[in-house]
Amino acid sequence: EYYHARYAPNNMILVVVGNVEADSVMNSVTRVFAAYPRRSVEPVILPDQPPYEGRLEAVDEFEVDLPTVCTSIIVPRANFSDAAAINAALDILAAKRQSLLQYELIEKQQLVNYLYAWYEGGGGDAEGTIRIMFEAKDPTKVREIIKQIDFLLQKAAKKGFTQKQINNLVQ
């Protein structure tokens, strides 16, 4: 059921590597997928998730001029099926210039020079970890930046994502 609901040629990525004739491969792929029409694939709407438990904290080990900070948020009992959704959410939140975290912290508040977010994940019953890395423009504002990240993540968890944000991710 999942396969029939989620798999469509326009919702797939095919990677071909090696010493191949590109035209020949493209003809083969076109021929194989001709039987499968392009169609709109409804996004998976996940139920509301309660805000994560715990708190973010910063530990100063020594003084620096331009700190690069990596935060870690543990995702309890993450499994492989969670990884795609978590990575998609992090892409929406942090991957592009106009994403919530980048826009707020780089463009609007000008607190950081760069910001990245990714998921290192679990599998089975193992815990996963969300990592958010940034370079603070002012070392005295690291705690403020972490509080802002926490606030923005809580805000996004309550608000959810729009269809437009999901569509922008897919394109």
N, CA and C of each residue as an Amber inpcrd file, in Angstrom:
protein
   513
   0.8330000  -1.1930000   0.0000000   0.0000000   0.0000000   0.0000000
   0.8740000   1.2520000   0.0000000   1.9090000   1.2410000   0.8500000
   2.8190000   2.3920000   0.9090000   3.4890000   2.6160000  -0.4460000
   3.9530000   1.5490000  -1.0440000   4.6260000   1.6240000  -2.3420000
   3.7130000   2.2720000  -3.3790000   2.4740000   1.8220000  -3.4530000
   1.5450000   2.3610000  -4.4510000   1.1610000   3.8110000  -4.1450000
   1.1170000   4.1660000  -2.8790000   0.7430000   5.5280000  -2.5050000
   1.8870000   6.5210000  -2.6850000   3.1300000   6.1080000  -2.4750000
   4.2530000   7.0450000  -2.4010000   5.1580000   7.0430000  -3.6250000
   5.1730000   5.9640000  -4.3940000   6.1320000   5.8580000  -5.4930000
   5.5050000   6.3280000  -6.7970000   6.1040000   7.3420000  -7.3890000
   5.7230000   7.8500000  -8.7080000   7.0230000   8.3280000  -9.3490000
   7.1380000   8.2460000 -10.6600000   8.4010000   8.6380000 -11.3080000
   8.8730000  10.0400000 -10.9210000   7.9540000  10.9670000 -10.7640000
   8.3260000  12.3310000 -10.4070000   8.6270000  12.4910000  -8.9200000
   8.5300000  11.4110000  -8.1520000   8.8350000  11.4420000  -6.7230000
  10.0470000  10.5630000  -6.4170000  10.8260000  10.2460000  -7.4580000
  11.9820000   9.3650000  -7.3120000  13.2420000  10.0450000  -7.8380000
  14.3500000   9.5560000  -7.3760000  15.6540000  10.0040000  -7.8680000
  16.3990000   8.7520000  -8.3120000  16.9300000   8.7990000  -9.5080000
  17.7070000   7.6890000 -10.0420000  19.1290000   8.1880000 -10.2650000
  20.0880000   7.4620000  -9.7300000  21.4900000   7.8290000  -9.8810000
  22.1860000   6.7220000 -10.6640000  22.8800000   7.1100000 -11.7250000
  23.6420000   6.1560000 -12.5300000  25.0970000   6.6080000 -12.4900000
  25.9770000   5.7140000 -12.1090000  27.3860000   6.0420000 -11.9800000
  28.1950000   5.0530000 -12.8050000  29.1930000   5.5630000 -13.4930000
  30.0860000   4.6650000 -14.2190000  30.3220000   5.1420000 -15.6380000
  30.9990000   4.3430000 -16.3670000  31.3340000   4.6490000 -17.7500000
  30.1630000   4.1920000 -18.6240000  29.1630000   5.0540000 -18.7680000
  27.9420000   4.7090000 -19.4960000  27.6700000   5.7410000 -20.5800000
  26.8430000   5.3680000 -21.5180000  26.3530000   6.2820000 -22.5400000
  25.1020000   6.9500000 -21.9730000  25.1670000   8.2410000 -21.7030000
  24.0610000   8.9470000 -21.0660000  22.7630000   8.8180000 -21.8680000
  22.8300000   8.9650000 -23.1930000  21.6170000   8.8750000 -24.0190000
  20.9980000   7.4890000 -23.9320000  21.8380000   6.4730000 -23.9460000
  21.3500000   5.1030000 -23.8740000  20.6680000   4.8340000 -22.5260000
  21.2900000   5.2970000 -21.4530000  20.7080000   5.1160000 -20.1180000
  19.3920000   5.8680000 -20.0320000  19.3650000   7.1040000 -20.5210000
  18.1390000   7.9090000 -20.4560000  17.0220000   7.2500000 -21.2570000
  17.3390000   6.6920000 -22.4110000  16.3340000   5.9860000 -23.2110000
  15.7940000   4.7830000 -22.4610000  16.6710000   4.0410000 -21.8080000
  16.2430000   2.8640000 -21.0350000  15.3380000   3.2760000 -19.8740000
  15.7380000   4.3070000 -19.1520000  14.9460000   4.7760000 -18.0140000
  13.5830000   5.2700000 -18.4970000  13.5680000   6.0270000 -19.5760000
  12.3120000   6.5370000 -20.1200000  11.3930000   5.3880000 -20.5260000
  11.9600000   4.3610000 -21.1350000  11.1890000   3.2060000 -21.5660000
  10.6130000   2.4490000 -20.3540000  11.4280000   2.2230000 -19.3280000
  10.9740000   1.4870000 -18.1410000   9.8740000   2.2480000 -17.4060000
  10.0370000   3.5720000 -17.2710000   9.0730000   4.3520000 -16.5030000
   7.8810000   4.8270000 -17.3240000   7.8410000   4.5410000 -18.6000000
   6.7170000   4.9460000 -19.4500000   5.4030000   4.3490000 -18.9560000
   5.4590000   3.1850000 -18.3530000   4.2580000   2.5250000 -17.8580000
   3.7370000   3.1340000 -16.5530000   4.5270000   4.0010000 -15.9420000
   4.1510000   4.6020000 -14.6630000   3.9190000   6.0980000 -14.8610000
   2.6800000   6.5320000 -14.8460000   2.3880000   7.9490000 -15.1140000
   2.8610000   8.8610000 -13.9770000   3.2450000  10.0660000 -14.3730000
   3.5580000  11.0790000 -13.3670000   2.2580000  11.4430000 -12.6720000
   2.3420000  11.6830000 -11.3790000   1.1380000  12.0680000 -10.6500000
   1.5290000  12.8030000  -9.3820000   0.5720000  13.4930000  -8.8630000
   0.7820000  14.2030000  -7.6080000   0.7860000  13.1870000  -6.4760000
   1.7670000  13.3050000  -5.6100000   1.8590000  12.4170000  -4.4550000
   1.5190000  13.2410000  -3.2230000   0.4890000  12.8220000  -2.5270000
   0.0670000  13.5370000  -1.3320000   1.1620000  13.4650000  -0.2610000
   1.4670000  14.5840000   0.3790000   2.5000000  14.5460000   1.4250000
   2.0210000  13.7530000   2.6360000   2.9670000  13.2100000   3.3520000
   2.6530000  12.5000000   4.5800000   2.4960000  13.5450000   5.6760000
   1.3450000  13.5980000   6.2680000   1.0850000  14.5400000   7.3570000
   1.2620000  13.7820000   8.6660000   2.2680000  14.1700000   9.3980000
   2.5590000  13.5040000  10.6680000   1.7260000  14.1380000  11.7760000
   1.3310000  13.3760000  12.7760000   0.5640000  13.9540000  13.8850000
   1.4200000  14.9610000  14.6500000   0.7370000  15.8780000  15.3340000
   1.4650000  16.8580000  16.1340000   2.3670000  16.1350000  17.1220000
   3.5730000  16.6460000  17.2400000   4.5320000  16.0730000  18.1730000
   4.6720000  17.0280000  19.3420000   4.5980000  16.5250000  20.5530000
   4.7700000  17.4310000  21.6880000   6.1930000  17.9950000  21.6860000
   6.3460000  19.2100000  22.2110000   7.7080000  19.7630000  22.2810000
   8.6340000  18.8030000  23.0000000   9.8940000  18.7810000  22.5810000
  10.8400000  17.8440000  23.1650000  11.0720000  18.1570000  24.6340000
  11.4200000  17.1240000  25.3590000  11.6800000  17.2860000  26.7860000
  13.1300000  17.6900000  26.9880000  13.4120000  18.2630000  28.1230000
  14.7860000  18.6430000  28.4360000  15.0360000  20.0960000  28.0960000
  16.3090000  20.4670000  28.0900000  16.6780000  21.8530000  27.8130000
  18.0010000  21.8820000  27.0790000  18.2280000  22.9830000  26.3730000
  19.5180000  23.1820000  25.7300000  20.4140000  23.9420000  26.6930000
  21.6900000  23.6330000  26.7070000  22.6110000  24.3500000  27.5690000
  23.9560000  24.5090000  26.8750000  24.6780000  25.5360000  27.2640000
  26.0070000  25.7960000  26.7100000  27.0380000  25.6580000  27.8230000
  28.1840000  25.1070000  27.4850000  29.2770000  24.9520000  28.4370000
  30.4820000  25.6910000  27.8760000  30.9510000  26.7010000  28.5880000
  32.1370000  27.4510000  28.1630000  33.3770000  26.7180000  28.6490000
  34.2400000  26.3220000  27.7220000  35.4570000  25.6280000  28.1050000
  36.6580000  26.5660000  28.1140000  36.6760000  27.5240000  27.2050000
  37.7400000  28.5200000  27.1540000  37.2720000  29.6660000  26.2650000
  37.9570000  30.7960000  26.3640000  37.5730000  31.9900000  25.6110000
  38.0450000  31.8900000  24.1590000  37.1640000  32.3000000  23.2390000
  37.5010000  32.3120000  21.8130000  36.9780000  33.5940000  21.1880000
  37.5450000  33.9550000  20.0280000  37.1070000  35.1590000  19.3310000
  35.9160000  34.9180000  18.4090000  35.9170000  33.7890000  17.7140000
  34.8690000  33.4880000  16.7450000  34.4230000  32.0340000  16.9510000
  33.5220000  31.7990000  17.9090000  33.1840000  30.4240000  18.2710000
  32.3280000  29.7070000  17.2230000  32.6910000  28.4710000  16.9650000
  31.8510000  27.5730000  16.1960000  31.2270000  26.6280000  17.2070000
  29.9120000  26.5920000  17.2270000  29.1760000  25.8450000  18.2410000
  28.4000000  24.7280000  17.5600000  28.4210000  23.5500000  18.1650000
  27.6290000  22.4290000  17.6630000  26.7240000  21.9660000  18.7860000
  25.4190000  22.1130000  18.5940000  24.4560000  21.6540000  19.5870000
  23.9980000  20.2510000  19.2160000  23.5970000  19.5020000  20.2020000
  23.0970000  18.1450000  19.9820000  21.7620000  18.0000000  20.6950000
  20.7910000  17.5000000  19.9690000  19.4810000  17.2260000  20.5520000
  19.2240000  15.7380000  20.3550000  19.0970000  15.0110000  21.4440000
  18.8780000  13.5630000  21.3850000  17.4370000  13.2900000  20.9540000
  17.2850000  12.3820000  20.0110000  15.9640000  11.9350000  19.5670000
  15.7810000  10.5210000  20.1090000  14.9850000  10.3580000  21.1650000
  14.8460000   9.0370000  21.7900000  14.2870000   7.9870000  20.8330000
  14.8640000   6.8070000  20.8950000  14.3930000   5.6440000  20.1530000
  14.0750000   5.9520000  18.6920000  14.9090000   6.7470000  18.0750000
  14.7170000   7.0320000  16.6510000  14.9350000   5.7550000  15.8710000
  14.2560000   5.6390000  14.7770000  14.5190000   4.4950000  13.9260000
  14.6340000   4.9670000  12.4860000  14.9660000   4.0690000  11.6180000
  15.2480000   4.4410000  10.2390000  14.0940000   5.1820000   9.5910000
  12.8690000   4.8190000   9.9190000  11.7300000   5.4770000   9.2870000
  11.6080000   6.9320000   9.7250000  12.1570000   7.3010000  10.8760000
  12.1250000   8.6860000  11.3200000  13.1440000   9.5490000  10.5870000
  14.2110000   8.9590000  10.1010000  15.3290000   9.7250000   9.5450000
  14.9080000  10.6250000   8.3890000  14.1340000  10.1320000   7.4520000
  13.7340000  10.9380000   6.2990000  12.8860000  12.1260000   6.7280000
  11.9600000  11.9060000   7.6370000  11.1010000  12.9980000   8.1060000
  11.9080000  14.0350000   8.8890000  12.8230000  13.5840000   9.7120000
  13.6440000  14.5200000  10.4910000  14.5530000  15.3170000   9.5710000
  15.1840000  14.6580000   8.6110000  16.0290000  15.3770000   7.6540000
  15.2230000  16.3670000   6.8300000  14.0210000  15.9960000   6.4290000
  13.1590000  16.9090000   5.6720000  12.8140000  18.1300000   6.5220000
  12.4690000  17.9010000   7.7810000  12.1450000  19.0170000   8.6740000
  13.3540000  19.9310000   8.8570000  14.5330000  19.3520000   9.0180000
  15.7470000  20.1670000   9.1840000  16.0680000  20.9410000   7.9150000
  15.8100000  20.3420000   6.7500000  16.0050000  21.0770000   5.4970000
  15.0740000  22.2780000   5.4280000  13.8080000  22.0800000   5.8020000
  12.8490000  23.1880000   5.7880000  13.2590000  24.2580000   6.7970000
  13.7470000  23.8500000   7.9560000  14.0900000  24.7920000   9.0220000
  15.4250000  25.5010000   8.8180000  16.3840000  24.8590000   8.1190000
  17.7380000  25.4240000   8.1570000  18.5370000  25.3620000   6.8700000
  18.0400000  24.7440000   5.8130000  18.9020000  24.4890000   4.6530000
  19.0310000  25.6640000   3.6820000  18.0560000  26.5310000   3.6420000
  18.0740000  27.6110000   2.6550000  18.1190000  28.9680000   3.3230000
  18.5000000  29.9650000   2.5590000  18.6470000  31.3190000   3.0890000
  17.3630000  31.8230000   3.7360000  16.2170000  31.5020000   3.1640000
  14.9480000  31.9750000   3.7120000  14.3140000  31.0000000   4.7030000
  15.0240000  29.9270000   5.0660000  14.4830000  29.0000000   6.0630000
  14.4270000  29.7090000   7.4140000  13.5820000  29.2140000   8.2970000
  13.3280000  29.8750000   9.5780000  14.6130000  30.1820000  10.3570000
  15.4530000  29.1890000  10.5960000  16.6560000  29.4120000  11.4080000
  17.6560000  30.3330000  10.7070000  17.9040000  30.0750000   9.4250000
  18.8750000  30.9170000   8.7190000  18.3780000  32.3590000   8.6120000
  17.1170000  32.5280000   8.2530000  16.6000000  33.8910000   8.1030000
  16.6680000  34.6490000   9.4260000  16.1600000  34.0320000  10.4870000
  16.1250000  34.7150000  11.7860000  17.5250000  35.0240000  12.3320000
  18.4250000  34.0270000  12.2740000  19.7120000  34.1800000  12.9490000
  20.7970000  34.8200000  12.0930000  20.7290000  34.6340000  10.7790000
  21.7380000  35.2300000   9.8950000  21.2610000  36.5600000   9.3410000
  20.0910000  36.5640000   8.7210000  19.6030000  37.7680000   8.0350000
  19.0140000  38.8080000   8.9890000  18.0420000  38.3890000   9.7590000
  17.2800000  39.3420000  10.5710000  18.0380000  39.8040000  11.8170000
  18.4630000  38.8600000  12.6630000  19.1200000  39.2350000  13.9160000
  20.6350000  39.3860000  13.7730000  21.1910000  38.8760000  12.6900000
  22.6230000  38.9530000  12.3990000  23.4820000  38.4910000  13.5810000
  23.1010000  37.3450000  14.1350000  23.8280000  36.7800000  15.2710000
  24.8830000  35.7640000  14.8440000  24.6790000  35.1240000  13.6760000
  25.6110000  34.0910000  13.2440000  26.0670000  34.3300000  11.8140000
  27.2560000  33.8070000  11.4980000  27.7850000  33.8930000  10.1320000
  27.2400000  32.7810000   9.2500000  27.0970000  31.5710000   9.8110000
  26.5190000  30.4510000   9.0780000  25.8530000  29.5120000  10.0620000
  24.9880000  28.6550000   9.5290000  24.2610000  27.7090000  10.3570000
  23.9260000  26.4870000   9.5060000  24.1560000  25.2900000  10.0610000
  23.8190000  24.0210000   9.4110000  23.0640000  23.1570000  10.4020000
  22.1940000  22.3020000   9.8970000  21.4870000  21.3490000  10.7550000
  21.4130000  20.0120000  10.0290000  21.6140000  18.9160000  10.7710000
  21.5220000  17.5860000  10.1780000  21.1560000  16.5810000  11.2510000
  20.7610000  15.4150000  10.7860000  20.3480000  14.3280000  11.6690000
  21.3360000  13.1780000  11.5400000  21.7990000  12.6950000  12.6540000
  22.6320000  11.4890000  12.7020000  21.7950000  10.4460000  13.3830000
  21.4820000   9.4080000  12.6520000  20.4330000   8.6920000  13.2130000
  20.3970000   7.2900000  13.4620000  20.1280000   7.0600000  14.6410000
  19.5430000   5.8930000  15.2240000  19.5470000   4.6480000  14.3710000
  18.4520000   4.0550000  14.3110000  18.2800000   2.7720000  13.6600000
  17.8870000   1.7780000  14.7310000  16.8880000   1.0010000  14.4480000
  16.4190000   0.0690000  15.4660000  15.9420000   0.8230000  16.6830000
  16.4700000   0.4680000  17.8270000  16.0780000   1.1330000  19.0660000
  17.1030000   2.1600000  19.5320000  18.0950000   2.4560000  18.6970000
  19.1380000   3.3930000  19.1040000  18.6150000   4.8260000  19.0810000
  19.2460000   5.6630000  19.8670000  18.8990000   7.0790000  19.8530000
  19.5000000   7.7360000  18.6220000  18.8350000   8.7550000  18.1280000
  19.3620000   9.5730000  17.0530000  19.7510000  10.9270000  17.6180000
  20.4220000  11.7350000  16.8310000  20.8590000  13.0430000  17.2890000
  20.6460000  14.0740000  16.2020000  20.0140000  15.1740000  16.5710000
  19.9160000  16.3300000  15.6910000  21.0840000  17.2330000  16.0540000
  21.8540000  17.6170000  15.0440000  22.9920000  18.5100000  15.2630000
  22.6980000  19.8430000  14.5840000  22.9460000  20.9130000  15.3010000
  22.8440000  22.2520000  14.7400000  24.1690000  22.9440000  15.0210000
  24.8560000  23.3300000  13.9550000  26.1580000  23.9600000  14.0790000
  26.0660000  25.3950000  13.5500000  26.7040000  26.3080000  14.2750000
  26.7200000  27.6950000  13.8270000  28.0080000  28.3760000  14.2710000
  28.3140000  29.4750000  13.5900000  29.4420000  30.3170000  13.9850000
  28.8710000  31.6290000  14.4810000  29.0840000  31.9160000  15.7670000
  28.5660000  33.1320000  16.3850000  29.4300000  34.3280000  15.9940000
  28.7810000  35.4330000  15.6600000  29.5320000  36.6460000  15.3430000
  30.1450000  37.2550000  16.6030000  29.4590000  37.0730000  17.7250000
  29.9210000  37.6380000  18.9960000  29.9490000  36.5060000  20.0310000
  31.1430000  36.1760000  20.5620000  31.2400000  35.0590000  21.5160000
  30.4160000  35.2550000  22.7850000  30.0850000  36.4840000  23.1200000
  29.2890000  36.7190000  24.3300000  27.8080000  36.3930000  24.1220000
  27.4110000  36.1170000  22.8820000  25.9950000  35.8770000  22.5850000
  25.6770000  34.4150000  22.2750000  26.6010000  33.5130000  22.5620000
  26.3660000  32.0960000  22.2590000  25.1230000  31.5800000  22.9850000
  25.0050000  31.8790000  24.2650000  23.8320000  31.4120000  25.0200000
  22.5450000  32.0080000  24.4620000  22.5840000  33.2640000  24.0800000
  21.4150000  33.9160000  23.4820000  21.0240000  33.2170000  22.1720000
  22.0130000  32.8590000  21.3610000  21.7500000  32.1740000  20.0950000
  21.1220000  30.8110000  20.3520000  21.6520000  30.0850000  21.3250000
  21.0970000  28.7720000  21.6550000  19.6570000  28.9130000  22.1400000
  19.3800000  29.9300000  22.9410000  18.0000000  30.1690000  23.3830000
  17.1010000  30.4910000  22.1920000  17.6170000  31.2650000  21.2380000
  16.8440000  31.5850000  20.0360000  16.5550000  30.3250000  19.2230000
  17.5530000  29.4710000  19.0660000  17.3500000  28.2070000  18.3410000
  16.2830000  27.3850000  19.0430000  16.3760000  27.2630000  20.3610000
  15.3930000  26.5200000  21.1350000  13.9980000  27.1170000  20.9320000
  13.8870000  28.4230000  21.0210000  12.6000000  29.1050000  20.8260000
  12.0470000  28.8500000  19.4300000  12.8950000  28.9780000  18.4100000
  12.4450000  28.7870000  17.0270000  12.0320000  27.3410000  16.7580000
  12.7460000  26.3710000  17.3400000  12.3620000  24.9700000  17.1790000
  11.0280000  24.6830000  17.8610000  10.8380000  25.2430000  19.0560000
   9.5570000  25.0700000  19.7560000   8.4180000  25.6900000  18.9450000
   8.6730000  26.8670000  18.3890000   7.6760000  27.5590000  17.5640000
   7.3170000  26.7170000  16.3380000   8.3280000  26.1770000  15.6720000
   8.0920000  25.3430000  14.4810000   7.3560000  24.0610000  14.8620000
   7.6790000  23.4760000  16.0220000   7.0090000  22.2430000  16.4530000
   5.5230000  22.4880000  16.6870000   5.1740000  23.6540000  17.2080000
   3.7640000  23.9700000  17.4600000   3.0310000  24.3400000  16.1770000
   3.7050000  25.0860000  15.3090000   3.0700000  25.6040000  14.0920000
   3.0030000  24.5600000  12.9770000   4.0300000  23.7310000  12.8520000
   4.0960000  22.7640000  11.7610000   4.5740000  23.4340000  10.4810000
   4.4860000  22.7140000   9.3700000   4.9550000  23.2100000   8.0810000
   3.7910000  23.4240000   7.1370000   3.9380000  24.3980000   6.2660000
   2.9070000  24.6560000   5.2680000   3.1220000  23.7420000   4.0680000
   2.0910000  23.6100000   3.2750000   2.2060000  22.8160000   2.0520000
   3.2620000  23.4300000   1.1220000   3.3300000  24.7510000   1.0970000
   4.3150000  25.4390000   0.2470000   5.7370000  25.0630000   0.6810000
   6.0050000  25.0220000   1.9900000   7.3310000  24.6480000   2.4740000
   7.6670000  23.2140000   2.0830000   6.7030000  22.3370000   2.1780000
   6.9230000  20.9390000   1.7990000   7.1750000  20.8300000   0.2930000
   6.3810000  21.5440000  -0.5000000   6.5670000  21.5280000  -1.9580000
   7.9240000  22.0920000  -2.3510000   8.3690000  23.1510000  -1.6890000
   9.6930000  23.7350000  -1.9790000  10.7990000  22.7420000  -1.6760000
  10.6180000  21.9280000  -0.6820000  11.6200000  20.9150000  -0.3400000
  11.7040000  19.8520000  -1.4150000  10.5640000  19.4470000  -1.9490000
  10.5110000  18.3800000  -2.9260000  11.0930000  18.8280000  -4.2600000
  10.9300000  20.0880000  -4.6100000  11.3760000  20.5770000  -5.9140000
  12.8600000  20.7380000  -5.9840000
